[in-house]
Amino acid sequence: MKLEIDKETWKQTDCLDCANCCKTMSPTYTKKDIARIAAFLGMTEKVFKEKWLYKDKTGDWMNKRQPCQFLDLKTNMCNIYEIRPADCAGFPHHTKKKMDDYMHVYKQNIEFCPATYRWVEKLEQAVSG
């Protein structure tokens, strides 16, 4: 049911109309993300981190600012889309296997992501019948 509702939700959603995730949130950058993006930009990982990222209180690497430095605000397109962080590629994480482990993420994303809002709404309708 979760996957069918996800597919239905995405038929009604164009991320380029919104880009709230890129405008208001930061992905968590993995070591692989940092290495891949830094190499693409022709920088060392150290320089990439110094220029764009900070380490939060949990030790995760996050964007220093919002909107994301890689978002083109005129088109809402990502300038590094093909090599974007894994967190961005998986956003908004509707199809994670252990849904209970991600309830806090869905709750947060409802505020920023129209697709998540629609998805949760459709799940509630399906459950309540």
Residue pairs with C-beta under 8 A, 6 or more apart in sequence:
1 123
1 126
2 94
2 95
2 99
2 123
3 95
5 119
5 122
5 123
5 126
6 94
6 95
6 119
8 122
9 94
9 115
9 118
9 119
9 122
10 115
12 118
13 114
13 115
13 118
15 21
15 76
15 115
16 75
16 76
16 77
17 76
18 76
18 113
18 114
19 67
19 71
19 76
20 112
20 113
20 114
21 88
21 91
21 92
21 109
21 112
21 113
22 67
22 68
22 70
22 71
22 76
22 78
22 88
23 66
23 67
23 68
23 71
24 66
24 67
24 112
25 66
25 112
26 62
26 63
26 66
26 68
27 33
27 62
27 63
27 68
27 84
27 85
27 86
27 87
27 88
27 91
28 60
28 61
28 62
28 85
28 87
29 37
29 53
29 60
29 61
29 62
29 85
29 87
30 85
30 86
30 87
32 86
33 85
33 86
33 87
34 45
34 48
34 49
34 53
34 61
35 45
36 83
37 48
37 80
37 83
37 84
37 85
38 44
38 45
38 47
38 48
40 80
40 83
41 48
41 80
43 51
49 61
52 63
52 64
52 69
53 61
53 62
53 63
53 64
54 61
54 62
54 63
54 64
55 61
55 62
56 62
63 69
67 73
68 78
70 78
70 79
70 80
70 84
71 77
71 78
71 79
72 78
72 79
78 84
78 88
91 109
91 113
92 105
92 106
92 109
92 113
92 115
92 116
92 119
93 102
93 105
93 106
93 109
94 106
94 115
94 116
94 119
96 102
106 116
106 120
109 116
110 116
110 117
110 120
